[in-house]
Amino acid sequence: MVALAKRKRGWPGAGGQGQFCTAELKVQPALSWLDEHDSDKLATAMTGVRRSESAHRADAPEHVIESERHGGRELWQPLVRHDDIMRNELLSRAGFDPLPHRSNECYPCINANIDELRVLTEDRIRLIDITEQELGFTKKGKARVRFRPSRRKNAVGIRVVLKWAEAPRARDQLQLFPINKCDSGFCGG
């Protein structure tokens, strides 16, 4: 992802470039592989897209005869009606646990949530920090940073975004009473 950001002179989603990471790191390599190994377009492409994943995918079709995104091949998305619980049951039956994170092609994703940001390693943080500095500023003087400030309380740069992510939030403070001091019968103590 760093090499791609440097080549594009910015991160995905910035400056009107769109979210090019999926196209560059997943779609194009997959199409190249399919074109090399299935030039007659006889294969059926399959994805794990689920309608419950996002509003954008809410109307995802289960079957497409000639999918443009898959080089004109047939597309089957057998999990479109599955929610997280159903998907996790399938994974469990196959002997796998669900991944605790998004795919890692562009780790961390520009859409990473607070929990994903909180577990970044110092090596990754340093790499992002250095890359942000190397990318510099746009013609309008805006820093070319991995995470959009508008989505992170105007935090600019990875180090400031991490401070924002580490700040206490209401959802982090679920235990209202110390268990050992609660004798109401409702605290589990």
Secondary structure as the mmCIF struct_conf table of DSSP 4:
data_model
#
loop_
_struct_conf.conf_type_id
_struct_conf.id
_struct_conf.beg_label_comp_id
_struct_conf.beg_label_asym_id
_struct_conf.beg_label_seq_id
_struct_conf.end_label_comp_id
_struct_conf.end_label_asym_id
_struct_conf.end_label_seq_id
HELX_RH_AL_P HELX_RH_AL_P1 VAL A 2 LYS A 8
TURN_TY1_P TURN_TY1_P1 ARG A 9 ARG A 9
BEND BEND1 GLY A 10 GLY A 10
TURN_TY1_P TURN_TY1_P2 PRO A 12 GLY A 13
BEND BEND2 ALA A 14 ALA A 14
TURN_TY1_P TURN_TY1_P3 GLY A 15 GLY A 16
HELX_RH_AL_P HELX_RH_AL_P2 PHE A 20 THR A 22
HELX_RH_PI_P HELX_RH_PI_P1 ALA A 23 VAL A 27
HELX_RH_AL_P HELX_RH_AL_P3 GLN A 28 HIS A 37
TURN_TY1_P TURN_TY1_P4 SER A 39 ASP A 40
BEND BEND3 ALA A 43 ALA A 43
STRN STRN1 THR A 44 MET A 46
HELX_RH_3T_P HELX_RH_3T_P1 ARG A 51 GLU A 53
BEND BEND4 ALA A 55 ALA A 55
TURN_TY1_P TURN_TY1_P5 HIS A 56 ASP A 59
BEND BEND5 GLU A 62 GLU A 62
STRN STRN2 HIS A 63 SER A 67
HELX_RH_3T_P HELX_RH_3T_P2 GLU A 68 HIS A 70
TURN_TY1_P TURN_TY1_P6 GLY A 71 GLY A 72
STRN STRN3 ARG A 73 TRP A 76
TURN_TY1_P TURN_TY1_P7 PRO A 78 ARG A 81
HELX_RH_AL_P HELX_RH_AL_P4 ASP A 84 ARG A 93
TURN_TY1_P TURN_TY1_P8 ALA A 94 GLY A 95
HELX_LH_PP_P HELX_LH_PP_P1 ASP A 97 LEU A 99
BEND BEND6 PRO A 100 HIS A 101
BEND BEND7 ASN A 104 ASN A 104
TURN_TY1_P TURN_TY1_P9 GLU A 105 CYS A 106
BEND BEND8 TYR A 107 PRO A 108
HELX_LH_PP_P HELX_LH_PP_P2 CYS A 109 CYS A 109
TURN_TY1_P TURN_TY1_P10 ILE A 110 ASN A 111
HELX_RH_AL_P HELX_RH_AL_P5 ILE A 114 ARG A 118
TURN_TY1_P TURN_TY1_P11 VAL A 119 VAL A 119
HELX_RH_AL_P HELX_RH_AL_P6 GLU A 122 LEU A 135
STRN STRN4 PHE A 137 PHE A 137
TURN_TY1_P TURN_TY1_P12 LYS A 139 LYS A 140
BEND BEND9 GLY A 141 GLY A 141
STRN STRN5 ALA A 143 ALA A 143
BEND BEND10 ARG A 146 PHE A 147
HELX_RH_3T_P HELX_RH_3T_P3 PRO A 149 ARG A 151
TURN_TY1_P TURN_TY1_P13 ARG A 152 ASN A 154
BEND BEND11 GLY A 157 GLY A 157
HELX_RH_AL_P HELX_RH_AL_P7 ILE A 158 GLU A 166
BEND BEND12 ALA A 167 ALA A 167
HELX_RH_3T_P HELX_RH_3T_P4 ALA A 170 ASP A 172
BEND BEND13 PHE A 177 PHE A 177
HELX_RH_3T_P HELX_RH_3T_P5 ILE A 179 LYS A 181
BEND BEND14 SER A 184 CYS A 187
#
